Amino acid sequence: MQRWLPSPLLSAGLFALWLVLNQSVSAGHLLLAGVLSLLVPPLTAPLRPVRARIRRPAVLARLILAVGLDVIKSSVAVAWGILRSGRRPPNGAFIKIPLELRDPSALAALAIITTVVPGT
């Protein structure tokens, strides 16, 4: 069963999404949704990232808390800077930070964090 249906949740999601997007439950759409939900997950398996293992959940909780606080502080700072600036445009700058990260999961987490924090 694992060979024919490697990602059952992804297959079920694709099946449902196809039917919802087409707003039809006709025989043709059911057949096409079934074929796509069986063919797409094995074909896209090499594109999916490797599953990350959470070795220290306490560290992850601290990271989430720190990022949440940074988002709040940055939002207040950006709002204050906009309200305070008047006709003066805010000064923007680029900061170069060398990275030694090579793990794809860590790089993805860093990319998400930098896009969530206002002002980055």
N, CA, C and O atoms as a printed pandas DataFrame, in Angstrom:
     atom_number atom_name residue_name chain_id  residue_number  x_coord  y_coord  z_coord
0              1         N          MET        A               1    0.821   -1.196    0.000
1              2        CA          MET        A               1    0.000    0.000    0.000
2              3         C          MET        A               1    0.864    1.259    0.000
3              4         O          MET        A               1    0.525    2.247   -0.651
4              5         N          GLN        A               2    1.975    1.225    0.725
5              6        CA          GLN        A               2    2.863    2.383    0.798
6              7         C          GLN        A               2    3.429    2.725   -0.575
7              8         O          GLN        A               2    3.671    3.894   -0.872
8              9         N          ARG        A               3    3.641    1.715   -1.411
9             10        CA          ARG        A               3    4.210    1.954   -2.732
10            11         C          ARG        A               3    3.203    2.641   -3.652
11            12         O          ARG        A               3    3.580    3.506   -4.442
12            13         N          TRP        A               4    1.931    2.265   -3.556
13            14        CA          TRP        A               4    0.909    2.845   -4.426
14            15         C          TRP        A               4    0.418    4.192   -3.922
15            16         O          TRP        A               4    0.027    5.048   -4.716
16            17         N          LEU        A               5    0.435    4.386   -2.622
17            18        CA          LEU        A               5   -0.065    5.619   -2.036
18            19         C          LEU        A               5    0.925    6.125   -0.989
19            20         O          LEU        A               5    0.686    5.967    0.208
20            21         N          PRO        A               6    2.044    6.736   -1.426
21            22        CA          PRO        A               6    3.085    7.132   -0.469
22            23         C          PRO        A               6    2.670    8.264    0.466
23            24         O          PRO        A               6    3.174    8.355    1.586
24            25         N          SER        A               7    1.763    9.123    0.022
25            26        CA          SER        A               7    1.317   10.253    0.841
26            27         C          SER        A               7   -0.207   10.290    0.836
27            28         O          SER        A               7   -0.801   11.019    0.042
28            29         N          PRO        A               8   -0.846    9.520    1.708
29            30        CA          PRO        A               8   -2.307    9.464    1.658
30            31         C          PRO        A               8   -2.994   10.798    1.947
31            32         O          PRO        A               8   -4.018   11.107    1.339
32            33         N          LEU        A               9   -2.439   11.596    2.874
33            34        CA          LEU        A               9   -3.050   12.896    3.162
34            35         C          LEU        A               9   -2.918   13.847    1.984
35            36         O          LEU        A               9   -3.855   14.582    1.671
36            37         N          LEU        A              10   -1.766   13.841    1.330
37            38        CA          LEU        A              10   -1.573   14.684    0.152
38            39         C          LEU        A              10   -2.498   14.243   -0.972
39            40         O          LEU        A              10   -3.073   15.082   -1.665
40            41         N          SER        A              11   -2.647   12.949   -1.160
41            42        CA          SER        A              11   -3.550   12.440   -2.194
42            43         C          SER        A              11   -4.991   12.845   -1.905
43            44         O          SER        A              11   -5.706   13.291   -2.803
44            45         N          ALA        A              12   -5.415   12.692   -0.665
45            46        CA          ALA        A              12   -6.783   13.076   -0.300
46            47         C          ALA        A              12   -6.995   14.577   -0.479
47            48         O          ALA        A              12   -8.049   15.012   -0.943
48            49         N          GLY        A              13   -5.987   15.363   -0.107
49            50        CA          GLY        A              13   -6.091   16.806   -0.286
50            51         C          GLY        A              13   -6.171   17.208   -1.743
51            52         O          GLY        A              13   -6.955   18.085   -2.106
52            53         N          LEU        A              14   -5.362   16.572   -2.587
53            54        CA          LEU        A              14   -5.418   16.860   -4.026
54            55         C          LEU        A              14   -6.765   16.473   -4.616
55            56         O          LEU        A              14   -7.331   17.204   -5.429
56            57         N          PHE        A              15   -7.270   15.321   -4.203
57            58        CA          PHE        A              15   -8.566   14.852   -4.688
58            59         C          PHE        A              15   -9.658   15.872   -4.342
59            60         O          PHE        A              15  -10.441   16.272   -5.204
60            61         N          ALA        A              16   -9.697   16.284   -3.077
61            62        CA          ALA        A              16  -10.717   17.242   -2.625
62            63         C          ALA        A              16  -10.525   18.604   -3.268
63            64         O          ALA        A              16  -11.496   19.246   -3.669
64            65         N          LEU        A              17   -9.290   19.047   -3.368
65            66        CA          LEU        A              17   -9.014   20.359   -3.959
66            67         C          LEU        A              17   -9.440   20.405   -5.422
67            68         O          LEU        A              17   -9.986   21.409   -5.880
68            69         N          TRP        A              18   -9.194   19.331   -6.151
69            70        CA          TRP        A              18   -9.599   19.286   -7.556
70            71         C          TRP        A              18  -11.111   19.434   -7.685
71            72         O          TRP        A              18  -11.602   20.181   -8.532
72            73         N          LEU        A              19  -11.832   18.725   -6.849
73            74        CA          LEU        A              19  -13.291   18.789   -6.924
74            75         C          LEU        A              19  -13.818   20.156   -6.491
75            76         O          LEU        A              19  -14.768   20.672   -7.080
76            77         N          VAL        A              20  -13.209   20.736   -5.474
77            78        CA          VAL        A              20  -13.653   22.054   -5.005
78            79         C          VAL        A              20  -13.353   23.122   -6.045
79            80         O          VAL        A              20  -14.198   23.979   -6.305
80            81         N          LEU        A              21  -12.174   23.090   -6.642
81            82        CA          LEU        A              21  -11.815   24.110   -7.632
82            83         C          LEU        A              21  -12.672   24.017   -8.890
83            84         O          LEU        A              21  -12.970   25.033   -9.516
84            85         N          ASN        A              22  -13.065   22.809   -9.257
85            86        CA          ASN        A              22  -13.903   22.655  -10.443
86            87         C          ASN        A              22  -15.390   22.764  -10.133
87            88         O          ASN        A              22  -16.207   22.828  -11.051
88            89         N          GLN        A              23  -15.746   22.784   -8.881
89            90        CA          GLN        A              23  -17.126   22.903   -8.433
90            91         C          GLN        A              23  -18.027   21.897   -9.140
91            92         O          GLN        A              23  -19.128   22.224   -9.582
92            93         N          SER        A              24  -17.532   20.667   -9.235
93            94        CA          SER        A              24  -18.291   19.622   -9.908
94            95         C          SER        A              24  -17.933   18.267   -9.305
95            96         O          SER        A              24  -16.795   18.025   -8.901
96            97         N          VAL        A              25  -18.938   17.389   -9.255
97            98        CA          VAL        A              25  -18.711   16.042   -8.770
98            99         C          VAL        A              25  -19.130   15.051   -9.856
99           100         O          VAL        A              25  -19.617   13.961   -9.560
100          101         N          SER        A              26  -18.935   15.442  -11.112
101          102        CA          SER        A              26  -19.300   14.562  -12.222
102          103         C          SER        A              26  -18.320   13.390  -12.294
103          104         O          SER        A              26  -17.260   13.404  -11.668
104          105         N          ALA        A              27  -18.697   12.390  -13.065
105          106        CA          ALA        A              27  -17.872   11.183  -13.182
106          107         C          ALA        A              27  -16.494   11.512  -13.758
107          108         O          ALA        A              27  -15.489   10.958  -13.312
108          109         N          GLY        A              28  -16.443   12.395  -14.727
109          110        CA          GLY        A              28  -15.167   12.780  -15.336
110          111         C          GLY        A              28  -14.234   13.452  -14.346
111          112         O          GLY        A              28  -13.038   13.165  -14.307
112          113         N          HIS        A              29  -14.796   14.354  -13.543
113          114        CA          HIS        A              29  -13.968   15.039  -12.551
114          115         C          HIS        A              29  -13.537   14.091  -11.440
115          116         O          HIS        A              29  -12.416   14.196  -10.941
116          117         N          LEU        A              30  -14.408   13.169  -11.046
117          118        CA          LEU        A              30  -14.017   12.177  -10.045
118          119         C          LEU        A              30  -12.880   11.303  -10.558
119          120         O          LEU        A              30  -11.940   11.000   -9.822
120          121         N          LEU        A              31  -12.969   10.896  -11.832
121          122        CA          LEU        A              31  -11.921   10.066  -12.423
122          123         C          LEU        A              31  -10.607   10.843  -12.531
123          124         O          LEU        A              31   -9.548   10.332  -12.168
124          125         N          LEU        A              32  -10.682   12.082  -13.033
125          126        CA          LEU        A              32   -9.470   12.895  -13.174
126          127         C          LEU        A              32   -8.855   13.213  -11.815
127          128         O          LEU        A              32   -7.632   13.187  -11.670
128          129         N          ALA        A              33   -9.687   13.511  -10.819
129          130        CA          ALA        A              33   -9.175   13.776   -9.471
130          131         C          ALA        A              33   -8.494   12.534   -8.910
131          132         O          ALA        A              33   -7.454   12.633   -8.259
132          133         N          GLY        A              34   -9.076   11.375   -9.159
133          134        CA          GLY        A              34   -8.464   10.135   -8.683
134          135         C          GLY        A              34   -7.123    9.860   -9.341
135          136         O          GLY        A              34   -6.164    9.469   -8.675
136          137         N          VAL        A              35   -7.060   10.063  -10.648
137          138        CA          VAL        A              35   -5.800    9.833  -11.366
138          139         C          VAL        A              35   -4.734   10.813  -10.888
139          140         O          VAL        A              35   -3.599   10.414  -10.628
140          141         N          LEU        A              36   -5.090   12.092  -10.772
141          142        CA          LEU        A              36   -4.112   13.086  -10.312
142          143         C          LEU        A              36   -3.663   12.818   -8.876
143          144         O          LEU        A              36   -2.485   12.964   -8.552
144          145         N          SER        A              37   -4.600   12.428   -8.026
145          146        CA          SER        A              37   -4.222   12.203   -6.623
146          147         C          SER        A              37   -3.352   10.958   -6.462
147          148         O          SER        A              37   -2.658   10.816   -5.456
148          149         N          LEU        A              38   -3.384   10.064   -7.437
149          150        CA          LEU        A              38   -2.496    8.899   -7.381
150          151         C          LEU        A              38   -1.154    9.143   -8.058
151          152         O          LEU        A              38   -0.145    8.570   -7.647
152          153         N          LEU        A              39   -1.123    9.995   -9.099
153          154        CA          LEU        A              39    0.112   10.201   -9.858
154          155         C          LEU        A              39    0.991   11.337   -9.334
155          156         O          LEU        A              39    2.217   11.233   -9.370
156          157         N          VAL        A              40    0.389   12.400   -8.856
157          158        CA          VAL        A              40    1.171   13.586   -8.482
158          159         C          VAL        A              40    2.080   13.349   -7.267
159          160         O          VAL        A              40    3.251   13.722   -7.338
160          161         N          PRO        A              41    1.616   12.751   -6.155
161          162        CA          PRO        A              41    2.514   12.583   -5.005
162          163         C          PRO        A              41    3.785   11.784   -5.302
163          164         O          PRO        A              41    4.857   12.213   -4.876
164          165         N          PRO        A              42    3.729   10.635   -6.014
165          166        CA          PRO        A              42    5.000    9.953   -6.293
166          167         C          PRO        A              42    5.908   10.733   -7.240
167          168         O          PRO        A              42    7.132   10.650   -7.134
168          169         N          LEU        A              43    5.313   11.495   -8.170
169          170        CA          LEU        A              43    6.136   12.262   -9.115
170          171         C          LEU        A              43    6.802   13.463   -8.453
171          172         O          LEU        A              43    7.885   13.876   -8.869
172          173         N          THR        A              44    6.175   14.020   -7.439
173          174        CA          THR        A              44    6.747   15.197   -6.768
174          175         C          THR        A              44    7.497   14.844   -5.490
175          176         O          THR        A              44    7.962   15.741   -4.787
176          177         N          ALA        A              45    7.623   13.576   -5.179
177          178        CA          ALA        A              45    8.326   13.164   -3.947
178          179         C          ALA        A              45    9.757   13.694   -3.863
179          180         O          ALA        A              45   10.176   14.100   -2.779
180          181         N          PRO        A              46   10.536   13.711   -4.969
181          182        CA          PRO        A              46   11.904   14.248   -4.847
182          183         C          PRO        A              46   11.948   15.752   -4.546
183          184         O          PRO        A              46   12.978   16.258   -4.102
184          185         N          LEU        A              47   10.856   16.461   -4.779
185          186        CA          LEU        A              47   10.843   17.900   -4.530
186          187         C          LEU        A              47   10.529   18.240   -3.082
187          188         O          LEU        A              47   10.794   19.357   -2.636
188          189         N          ARG        A              48    9.965   17.286   -2.340
189          190        CA          ARG        A              48    9.616   17.546   -0.953
190          191         C          ARG        A              48   10.854   17.531   -0.075
191          192         O          ARG        A              48   11.746   16.706   -0.270
192          193         N          PRO        A              49   10.914   18.447    0.901
193          194        CA          PRO        A              49   12.087   18.479    1.779
194          195         C          PRO        A              49   12.116   17.266    2.708
195          196         O          PRO        A              49   11.107   16.601    2.943
196          197         N          VAL        A              50   13.302   17.014    3.217
197          198        CA          VAL        A              50   13.483   15.933    4.180
198          199         C          VAL        A              50   12.802   16.329    5.481
199          200         O          VAL        A              50   12.853   17.491    5.884
200          201         N          ARG        A              51   12.174   15.378    6.130
201          202        CA          ARG        A              51   11.502   15.676    7.393
202          203         C          ARG        A              51   12.517   16.059    8.456
203          204         O          ARG        A              51   13.518   15.374    8.666
204          205         N          ALA        A              52   12.237   17.160    9.113
205          206        CA          ALA        A              52   13.113   17.622   10.191
206          207         C          ALA        A              52   12.700   16.970   11.501
207          208         O          ALA        A              52   11.513   16.852   11.804
208          209         N          ARG        A              53   13.678   16.555   12.259
209          210        CA          ARG        A              53   13.419   15.993   13.585
210          211         C          ARG        A              53   13.609   17.079   14.624
211          212         O          ARG        A              53   14.591   17.821   14.585
212          213         N          ILE        A              54   12.687   17.173   15.536
213          214        CA          ILE        A              54   12.806   18.138   16.625
214          215         C          ILE        A              54   13.487   17.421   17.782
215          216         O          ILE        A              54   12.886   16.589   18.463
216          217         N          ARG        A              55   14.746   17.762   17.986
217          218        CA          ARG        A              55   15.525   17.091   19.027
218          219         C          ARG        A              55   15.326   17.727   20.386
219          220         O          ARG        A              55   15.303   17.040   21.407
220          221         N          ARG        A              56   15.180   19.072   20.397
221          222        CA          ARG        A              56   15.004   19.783   21.671
222          223         C          ARG        A              56   13.784   20.704   21.573
223          224         O          ARG        A              56   13.903   21.842   21.117
224          225         N          PRO        A              57   12.627   20.224   21.992
225          226        CA          PRO        A              57   11.415   21.042   21.875
226          227         C          PRO        A              57   11.463   22.319   22.709
227          228         O          PRO        A              57   10.820   23.305   22.349
228          229         N          ALA        A              58   12.193   22.326   23.793
229          230        CA          ALA        A              58   12.284   23.535   24.616
230          231         C          ALA        A              58   12.989   24.653   23.858
231          232         O          ALA        A              58   12.612   25.818   23.978
232          233         N          VAL        A              59   13.995   24.309   23.089
233          234        CA          VAL        A              59   14.705   25.314   22.289
234          235         C          VAL        A              59   13.771   25.871   21.218
235          236         O          VAL        A              59   13.779   27.073   20.952
236          237         N          LEU        A              60   12.970   25.006   20.606
237          238        CA          LEU        A              60   12.007   25.452   19.607
238          239         C          LEU        A              60   10.969   26.387   20.229
239          240         O          LEU        A              60   10.599   27.393   19.624
240          241         N          ALA        A              61   10.502   26.059   21.429
241          242        CA          ALA        A              61    9.542   26.922   22.116
242          243         C          ALA        A              61   10.147   28.284   22.421
243          244         O          ALA        A              61    9.482   29.309   22.270
244          245         N          ARG        A              62   11.417   28.301   22.852
245          246        CA          ARG        A              62   12.098   29.585   23.113
246          247         C          ARG        A              62   12.252   30.396   21.841
247          248         O          ARG        A              62   12.095   31.617   21.863
248          249         N          LEU        A              63   12.562   29.730   20.721
249          250        CA          LEU        A              63   12.687   30.425   19.440
250          251         C          LEU        A              63   11.353   31.037   19.028
251          252         O          LEU        A              63   11.309   32.189   18.597
252          253         N          ILE        A              64   10.271   30.282   19.154
253          254        CA          ILE        A              64    8.953   30.796   18.785
254          255         C          ILE        A              64    8.584   31.989   19.667
255          256         O          ILE        A              64    8.046   32.982   19.177
256          257         N          LEU        A              65    8.869   31.894   20.955
257          258        CA          LEU        A              65    8.588   33.004   21.861
258          259         C          LEU        A              65    9.430   34.236   21.508
259          260         O          LEU        A              65    8.918   35.355   21.488
260          261         N          ALA        A              66   10.710   34.029   21.232
261          262        CA          ALA        A              66   11.589   35.157   20.888
262          263         C          ALA        A              66   11.155   35.813   19.577
263          264         O          ALA        A              66   11.151   37.039   19.467
264          265         N          VAL        A              67   10.791   35.000   18.587
265          266        CA          VAL        A              67   10.344   35.564   17.311
266          267         C          VAL        A              67    9.030   36.310   17.499
267          268         O          VAL        A              67    8.836   37.381   16.923
268          269         N          GLY        A              68    8.124   35.752   18.303
269          270        CA          GLY        A              68    6.859   36.440   18.567
270          271         C          GLY        A              68    7.067   37.794   19.223
271          272         O          GLY        A              68    6.426   38.775   18.847
272          273         N          LEU        A              69    7.958   37.850   20.198
273          274        CA          LEU        A              69    8.260   39.135   20.843
274          275         C          LEU        A              69    8.925   40.108   19.871
275          276         O          LEU        A              69    8.633   41.303   19.890
276          277         N          ASP        A              70    9.821   39.596   19.022
277          278        CA          ASP        A              70   10.469   40.452   18.035
278          279         C          ASP        A              70    9.469   41.012   17.029
279          280         O          ASP        A              70    9.596   42.157   16.595
280          281         N          VAL        A              71    8.481   40.211   16.659
281          282        CA          VAL        A              71    7.457   40.680   15.723
282          283         C          VAL        A              71    6.671   41.824   16.351
283          284         O          VAL        A              71    6.389   42.827   15.695
284          285         N          ILE        A              72    6.321   41.668   17.621
285          286        CA          ILE        A              72    5.567   42.728   18.302
286          287         C          ILE        A              72    6.416   43.989   18.436
287          288         O          ILE        A              72    5.946   45.088   18.142
288          289         N          LYS        A              73    7.670   43.837   18.881
289          290        CA          LYS        A              73    8.550   45.006   19.034
290          291         C          LYS        A              73    8.801   45.696   17.699
291          292         O          LYS        A              73    8.790   46.925   17.625
292          293         N          SER        A              74    9.026   44.917   16.647
293          294        CA          SER        A              74    9.285   45.504   15.335
294          295         C          SER        A              74    8.055   46.204   14.786
295          296         O          SER        A              74    8.166   47.262   14.166
296          297         N          SER        A              75    6.882   45.623   15.009
297          298        CA          SER        A              75    5.647   46.263   14.539
298          299         C          SER        A              75    5.456   47.618   15.205
299          300         O          SER        A              75    5.097   48.600   14.555
300          301         N          VAL        A              76    5.700   47.655   16.508
301          302        CA          VAL        A              76    5.567   48.934   17.228
302          303         C          VAL        A              76    6.618   49.924   16.729
303          304         O          VAL        A              76    6.311   51.098   16.521
304          305         N          ALA        A              77    7.854   49.463   16.535
305          306        CA          ALA        A              77    8.920   50.367   16.078
306          307         C          ALA        A              77    8.645   50.896   14.679
307          308         O          ALA        A              77    8.861   52.078   14.411
308          309         N          VAL        A              78    8.171   50.037   13.787
309          310        CA          VAL        A              78    7.871   50.483   12.424
310          311         C          VAL        A              78    6.699   51.456   12.434
311          312         O          VAL        A              78    6.743   52.481   11.752
312          313         N          ALA        A              79    5.654   51.152   13.197
313          314        CA          ALA        A              79    4.505   52.056   13.275
314          315         C          ALA        A              79    4.913   53.398   13.869
315          316         O          ALA        A              79    4.506   54.450   13.376
316          317         N          TRP        A              80    5.715   53.360   14.929
317          318        CA          TRP        A              80    6.177   54.608   15.547
318          319         C          TRP        A              80    7.044   55.408   14.565
319          320         O          TRP        A              80    6.927   56.631   14.488
320          321         N          GLY        A              81    7.897   54.729   13.832
321          322        CA          GLY        A              81    8.736   55.417   12.852
322          323         C          GLY        A              81    7.924   56.061   11.748
323          324         O          GLY        A              81    8.264   57.150   11.287
324          325         N          ILE        A              82    6.858   55.408   11.317
325          326        CA          ILE        A              82    6.001   55.975   10.270
326          327         C          ILE        A              82    5.217   57.162   10.813
327          328         O          ILE        A              82    5.115   58.196   10.152
328          329         N          LEU        A              83    4.670   57.021   11.996
329          330        CA          LEU        A              83    3.892   58.115   12.572
330          331         C          LEU        A              83    4.763   59.310   12.929
331          332         O          LEU        A              83    4.314   60.452   12.832
332          333         N          ARG        A              84    5.984   59.069   13.335
333          334        CA          ARG        A              84    6.887   60.120   13.775
334          335         C          ARG        A              84    7.562   60.835   12.610
335          336         O          ARG        A              84    7.975   61.987   12.739
336          337         N          SER        A              85    7.672   60.158   11.485
337          338        CA          SER        A              85    8.494   60.700   10.399
338          339         C          SER        A              85    7.904   61.945    9.759
339          340         O          SER        A              85    8.661   62.808    9.315
340          341         N          GLY        A              86    6.599   62.073    9.695
341          342        CA          GLY        A              86    6.004   63.242    9.051
342          343         C          GLY        A              86    6.340   63.252    7.570
343          344         O          GLY        A              86    5.951   62.350    6.829
344          345         N          ARG        A              87    7.058   64.270    7.147
345          346        CA          ARG        A              87    7.445   64.364    5.735
346          347         C          ARG        A              87    8.810   63.760    5.471
347          348         O          ARG        A              87    9.204   63.569    4.320
348          349         N          ARG        A              88    9.529   63.462    6.539
349          350        CA          ARG        A              88   10.855   62.860    6.407
350          351         C          ARG        A              88   10.728   61.372    6.127
351          352         O          ARG        A              88   10.100   60.660    6.911
352          353         N          PRO        A              89   11.301   60.880    5.043
353          354        CA          PRO        A              89   11.233   59.432    4.810
354          355         C          PRO        A              89   12.143   58.695    5.793
355          356         O          PRO        A              89   13.191   59.210    6.183
356          357         N          PRO        A              90   11.736   57.484    6.191
357          358        CA          PRO        A              90   12.590   56.727    7.115
358          359         C          PRO        A              90   13.879   56.292    6.421
359          360         O          PRO        A              90   13.903   56.062    5.212
360          361         N          ASN        A              91   14.943   56.183    7.204
361          362        CA          ASN        A              91   16.230   55.751    6.662
362          363         C          ASN        A              91   16.275   54.227    6.607
363          364         O          ASN        A              91   16.134   53.549    7.624
364          365         N          GLY        A              92   16.471   53.716    5.424
365          366        CA          GLY        A              92   16.608   52.274    5.261
366          367         C          GLY        A              92   18.073   51.912    5.099
367          368         O          GLY        A              92   18.870   52.727    4.635
368          369         N          ALA        A              93   18.421   50.725    5.468
369          370        CA          ALA        A              93   19.805   50.282    5.334
370          371         C          ALA        A              93   19.843   48.767    5.183
371          372         O          ALA        A              93   18.952   48.055    5.647
372          373         N          PHE        A              94   20.887   48.296    4.527
373          374        CA          PHE        A              94   21.117   46.868    4.406
374          375         C          PHE        A              94   22.170   46.459    5.425
375          376         O          PHE        A              94   23.134   47.185    5.667
376          377         N          ILE        A              95   21.974   45.305    6.009
377          378        CA          ILE        A              95   22.931   44.764    6.966
378          379         C          ILE        A              95   23.392   43.422    6.431
379          380         O          ILE        A              95   22.579   42.573    6.066
380          381         N          LYS        A              96   24.691   43.241    6.387
381          382        CA          LYS        A              96   25.248   41.985    5.919
382          383         C          LYS        A              96   25.551   41.093    7.120
383          384         O          LYS        A              96   26.295   41.474    8.024
384          385         N          ILE        A              97   24.960   39.899    7.111
385          386        CA          ILE        A              97   25.188   38.949    8.201
386          387         C          ILE        A              97   25.686   37.651    7.582
387          388         O          ILE        A              97   24.942   36.998    6.850
388          389         N          PRO        A              98   26.926   37.264    7.857
389          390        CA          PRO        A              98   27.420   36.002    7.294
390          391         C          PRO        A              98   26.736   34.806    7.967
391          392         O          PRO        A              98   26.563   34.780    9.186
392          393         N          LEU        A              99   26.358   33.840    7.170
393          394        CA          LEU        A              99   25.690   32.647    7.693
394          395         C          LEU        A              99   26.546   31.419    7.465
395          396         O          LEU        A              99   27.228   31.294    6.448
396          397         N          GLU        A             100   26.499   30.523    8.420
397          398        CA          GLU        A             100   27.178   29.246    8.271
398          399         C          GLU        A             100   26.175   28.104    8.230
399          400         O          GLU        A             100   26.550   26.937    8.346
400          401         N          LEU        A             101   24.899   28.437    8.064
401          402        CA          LEU        A             101   23.859   27.412    8.003
402          403         C          LEU        A             101   23.932   26.665    6.676
403          404         O          LEU        A             101   24.146   27.269    5.624
404          405         N          ARG        A             102   23.754   25.368    6.732
405          406        CA          ARG        A             102   23.714   24.551    5.525
406          407         C          ARG        A             102   22.494   23.639    5.512
407          408         O          ARG        A             102   22.133   23.096    4.469
408          409         N          ASP        A             103   21.855   23.470    6.677
409          410        CA          ASP        A             103   20.704   22.593    6.787
410          411         C          ASP        A             103   19.504   23.238    6.097
411          412         O          ASP        A             103   19.164   24.378    6.413
412          413         N          PRO        A             104   18.850   22.537    5.158
413          414        CA          PRO        A             104   17.713   23.128    4.445
414          415         C          PRO        A             104   16.557   23.525    5.364
415          416         O          PRO        A             104   15.897   24.535    5.122
416          417         N          SER        A             105   16.309   22.751    6.401
417          418        CA          SER        A             105   15.219   23.091    7.320
418          419         C          SER        A             105   15.542   24.356    8.108
419          420         O          SER        A             105   14.664   25.192    8.327
420          421         N          ALA        A             106   16.776   24.500    8.528
421          422        CA          ALA        A             106   17.181   25.704    9.266
422          423         C          ALA        A             106   17.141   26.933    8.368
423          424         O          ALA        A             106   16.729   28.007    8.807
424          425         N          LEU        A             107   17.562   26.787    7.119
425          426        CA          LEU        A             107   17.506   27.910    6.185
426          427         C          LEU        A             107   16.061   28.301    5.886
427          428         O          LEU        A             107   15.753   29.487    5.768
428          429         N          ALA        A             108   15.180   27.323    5.765
429          430        CA          ALA        A             108   13.765   27.622    5.539
430          431         C          ALA        A             108   13.175   28.343    6.744
431          432         O          ALA        A             108   12.406   29.290    6.580
432          433         N          ALA        A             109   13.527   27.906    7.958
433          434        CA          ALA        A             109   13.039   28.566    9.168
434          435         C          ALA        A             109   13.551   30.005    9.240
435          436         O          ALA        A             109   12.803   30.912    9.606
436          437         N          LEU        A             110   14.806   30.213    8.897
437          438        CA          LEU        A             110   15.365   31.568    8.899
438          439         C          LEU        A             110   14.671   32.450    7.870
439          440         O          LEU        A             110   14.392   33.617    8.144
440          441         N          ALA        A             111   14.392   31.910    6.700
441          442        CA          ALA        A             111   13.693   32.678    5.668
442          443         C          ALA        A             111   12.289   33.069    6.132
443          444         O          ALA        A             111   11.842   34.189    5.882
444          445         N          ILE        A             112   11.601   32.158    6.799
445          446        CA          ILE        A             112   10.262   32.456    7.299
446          447         C          ILE        A             112   10.317   33.530    8.378
447          448         O          ILE        A             112    9.494   34.445    8.402
448          449         N          ILE        A             113   11.296   33.408    9.269
449          450        CA          ILE        A             113   11.418   34.387   10.359
450          451         C          ILE        A             113   11.704   35.779    9.792
451          452         O          ILE        A             113   11.103   36.754   10.242
452          453         N          THR        A             114   12.602   35.892    8.822
453          454        CA          THR        A             114   12.930   37.210    8.285
454          455         C          THR        A             114   11.782   37.824    7.490
455          456         O          THR        A             114   11.687   39.048    7.409
456          457         N          THR        A             115   10.914   37.014    6.907
457          458        CA          THR        A             115    9.786   37.588    6.187
458          459         C          THR        A             115    8.633   37.958    7.109
459          460         O          THR        A             115    7.808   38.802    6.759
460          461         N          VAL        A             116    8.565   37.339    8.276
461          462        CA          VAL        A             116    7.466   37.631    9.202
462          463         C          VAL        A             116    7.734   38.916    9.990
463          464         O          VAL        A             116    6.803   39.668   10.277
464          465         N          VAL        A             117    8.973   39.169   10.334
465          466        CA          VAL        A             117    9.310   40.327   11.173
466          467         C          VAL        A             117    9.228   41.601   10.334
467          468         O          VAL        A             117    9.917   41.711    9.320
468          469         N          PRO        A             118    8.392   42.571   10.740
469          470        CA          PRO        A             118    8.291   43.830    9.986
470          471         C          PRO        A             118    9.606   44.606   10.028
471          472         O          PRO        A             118   10.313   44.607   11.036
472          473         N          GLY        A             119    9.907   45.245    8.948
473          474        CA          GLY        A             119   11.125   46.040    8.869
474          475         C          GLY        A             119   12.337   45.271    8.378
475          476         O          GLY        A             119   13.426   45.837    8.278
476          477         N          THR        A             120   12.171   43.985    8.069
477          478        CA          THR        A             120   13.306   43.220    7.538
478          479         C          THR        A             120   13.161   43.027    6.053
479          480         O          THR        A             120   14.018   42.407    5.425
